[in-house]
């Protein structure tokens, strides 16, 4: 079978996830072509080792954004106080992304080549709305959506899954499943923001395709709705239990290899320096060198208070000499060691709680201190709090050395966290269904029998009043009111008759 993948080079975790999905299909004996527009050239990878890659050069608008605004975006994210603040920063990128979409659709011979290939099915991540247009032009209607995050609450328009904001946290919520009244209010509002955010992001893309192919080009929003399957980077054994439909398939952990290479001599020696080793890594988006200076100083002073612990800090600018004066800090760039947390000598992982890092560390059985910075990381942090394998701090707590010190001290001395983490990891590794086999078999089924319109429930066609039975409740309310008023009038009539009769008897 022949599969087409649309995967922009944006965000290492997203690239890794999509590249692994492509490789899994190739390993199963299929032909896979990956369309890779370059958003972030510094990543220098499309995530795949086996698929054929058609690389789309960076457009002028994206080059300008990366040169002038990308670092400022991350710096602003460090200071954003809410989901709305983060989304406002993301909204600033949309014009550059739409410009890159125009470059992709204008790439010489691309659309004709894709039509000639006659792909059996395609998939993309619902972060870039250029894919629905590209697949439509290529004549592909057997389409799956993927998501490298674990949650996409508020996505009824794409998945048909109802949102239950009373106990299921939104994708960017800092709430747990047990919420107060005010938390349910904020959760409801955050889900409303998400619902309207993605159509807003799609608007510049729609302008691009309409300008290029005419105003009669289908709505990208409607094209995205016509998906057959949705693959979630979600591990049900630790996630908040939620409603799903038959279209939702969990493949959390698919990026992890079953066999891990041991550390080389250099890294092994670092892990043997002291009785305990702590990794501090905040991923590849919220880069450490762009965090506020007071946070950096708090980290340095806190690490200094643990002379018997080796701290490994993923810091992207060695020339800053951030480890100067700290004998317990190994200042290395660890981007090329994605499976480092799987080493049994790792005592603690301090992470931003991105979905990839969280899945990796949880599967490895490592206790965590989670410091969410942006996006879905706040929700992921509440998952860790729920299974009690770590401690949650706010990014603002990095200004308070006492909170960070106490958290590190607790996780290094209270062995119950390590034991729960070990048990959780063991459970995940022995789950009854493997994500790779699940993904491959479902994609093969889609390619042979799709589009799978039988999985679309009719609820998507109902309006708001019909879906929530408001018209039915209104009908019963009218009936109840009618009966109540009728009974009231009847009782009042009887009462008056009786009262009148008694009055006559007294007068006689």
C-alpha positions, 0 to 999 in steps of 0.5 A: 500500500502507498501512504502519504504523510504531511509533516512540517518541520516544526517542533521536534516532538511533532516531527519525531512523532510523525516521522515514527509513524511513517517509519512504522508503516515502512517497516510493515512493508508499505511505501510512504512519502512524506511532504516536509515543508521546512518551518524550523530549519535548525531542527535539521530532520524530518523525523523519518529514517525510512520514508521518501521525503519531498522537502519544501523550502522555507518561504520568505515569510517563514524565514522572516519570522524565524529570524525576527520573531521566533525567539521572542515567541518563546520568551513571551511564552515564558511570561504568558500567564494563561491559555489565552496568553499562549494562544495569542502568541500562537495566533501571531504565527498563522500568517507565516504558516499560511505563507508556507502553505502557499509555497507548498501548493506552488511547489513545481510539479508537486500536485501533479506528482501526488496525483500520479502516485495514486496514494491509498491513504494519507494522514496529517497532524491537525496543526497545519491546515494546509494538508486538507487542501493538498490531499484534496488536490491530490485526489485523496479521500481516505484520510486520518488525523494524528495528534502528538498531544494526549488530549483534544477536548473541544474538538467535536467538529473534527472528532464527534466526541462530546466535551464534558467540561464538568470533569474532563480537563481541557487540552490546555487546562491546569485543572484536575478531574475534580474541579471546584465551581470556579474551575469548572467555569474556567474549564468551560471557557477554555474549551470554548476558546479552543473551539473557536481558535482552530477555525480562526487559525484556518482563515489565512489558509482559506484565503491562500487556497481561494486566491490560488484556486478560486472562491469555489474551493471547498472549505478547509474546515469541512475537508478536515471534518471528513476524516476517517480516523484520529490517532491520539498520542495517548496512554489510556492507563494513565490518562483522564478517562474520557468519552471517545467514539470508534474513530478515536484510536490511542497509540501513546508510546509508539515513538519509543523503541522496545530496546534501548542502547546503553549509555556510552562511556562518557555518559556512563561516567557522568552517571557514576559521578555521584550517588544520585543523578537528576536530568533537567530538560524543558524540551526544544520549544521553551528553550532554557537560554530564553527563560528569565534570568531570575529563573536561571539564577534560582536553578543555579543556587538550588543545584548548588545546595545538593553537592551529592547530586549530579544535575544534567541541564539541557541548555542550548547555549554552552557559550553562556557558561551556565555551569561555571562555579557549579561542580555538580552541574554537567552542562551538556546539550542532550538533544541527541539522547532522547532515551536518556531517562530510561537509564536506571541510574537516573534518580529524577527527571525535571521536565516541562511535561511535553507529551513525548517526554512525559510518555517516555519518562513514565514508561521508563518508570522515572519519578518527575518534577513537572514544570509546564510552560506552554500548550498542553503541558499544564494538563499533562502535569495534572495527569502526573499528579493524578497517578502520583508519580511526581510533583507539579510546580508552576513555571513562576515557581522557578523564581522561588528557590525554596519551592524547587529545593523542597520538591527536589528533596522530597522526590530524592528522599521519598522512595514511594514516588520512585516505587509508584513510577516503577509500577506504572512503567511496568504496567505500561510496558506490558499493556495487552495491545502494542501501539505499532500494531494498532496503528499499522492495522488501522491504516491498512484497513483505512487504505483498503476500505475507506473512507470510513463514513460508517464511523461518523455518528449522526450527532454531528448533524444536529444543531445545538438545541437538538444535540442537548435535547433542549427542545425536548426539555422545553416541550416537557417544560411546556407540558408540565407548566400546562398541567400545573396551571390546569391543576392550579386553576381546577383546585382554585375553582374547587376551593372557591366552590367549596368556600361559596357553599360553606358561606351559604350554609353559614348564612342560612 
